């Protein structure tokens, strides 16, 4: 189930583009990493009370931390770190797509 959500999130960014600083850029239709996970989980970029999305974002952040690609603010990487990583000036949509595809393969 989680592999499918990561695959869908990668597809969302591939099809709509990559946004920074917003779940969804309403001018372009692009989504950030969290927005794409939300769309993949429940069909809309906005936050719902979905523990699953938070768990998936935490999982993504932890993978990045384990690779040394982000330094968590707290004890353990979480969704806030994923947001920071997504919004970094050097971050591209391809980076986010690759991360989600790797997570899907790991969970699959």
PyMOL commands that set and color helices and strands:
alter all, ss='L'
color gray80, all
select helices_A, chain A and resi 2-16+33-42+51-66+79-87+93-107
alter helices_A, ss='H'
color red, helices_A
deselect
rebuild
show_as cartoon
